[in-house]
C-alpha cells in the first residue's frame, strides 16, 4: 500500500522517528496509517471468547501514522540498496508521448504503474527505475492506452464502468491496453526489447478470458480503438 503512494523514496518514519533523527516533518504534510497486529499470550485475561481461551491467545492491534522521507527535512537518506539507471529518453517514443492529443497528466514516483480513471492521470516510476528505456516506454504506452478510454477521449466500457480485478471487462481492458502498447513499441522500433514481456502479459489475461482467441479480433476491430489517430496523432499499422 505504501508503494502505491506518490513518493519515490521507499523510506517511511513516524513523527517521533523523524524528530529522533534530528529532522522535522514539512508543514502541511499528510501522514499515512499503517497497521500492526499479532496474536499474544492471554496471560489469564478475562473477557476472551471460548475459542480464544482455548487457544490461550488474544489479538493485539496497533496503528501508526507515518510520513515518507520526502515529506521531511533534515533526515539523511540511507545509502541506496538498488542501482538507479542513468537512462535518457528515446527520441521517437518520447515524441509519440508528447504528441498525444488530450494527454492526461503523467506523474512520477513510487514503484507502481497505473491509470486513475476518476482523476484522469497516469502514474509511473521514474525512468531510471526501469531495467531498460524500452520497458519504460512500453509501460507508459500501456497506461496512456488505458487513458484513451476516458469519457473526454474515445470512451470505453472498461474505463467508464467499474469492474473488479479479473472480471471479463477488466481482462478485456488490459488486453486493449497491452496490445496498444505492443503496437506502439513496434511503430517506434523498440519491440525487440519488449515483445517477450508483452506476449506473456497478453497470454496471462487470455487465460482469465478462458483463452477466447476471438477476442484478439474483437479488440482489433473495436470502434474508436486506442490506436486511432485521434488518440495518438498517427494511426499505427495493425
Secondary structure, 3 states (H helix, E strand, C coil): CHHHCCCCCCCEEEHHHHHHCCCEECCCCCCEEEEEEEEEECCCCCCCCHHHHHHCEEEEEEEEEEEEHHHEECCCCCCCCCCCCCCCCCHHHHHHHHCCCCCCEEEECCCCCEEECCCCEEEECCHHHCCCHHHHHHHHHHHHHHHCCCCCCCCCHHHHCCCCCCCHHHHHHHHHHHHHHHHHHHHCCCHHHHHHHHHHHHHHHHHHCCCCCHHHHHHHHCCCCCCCHHHHCCCCCC
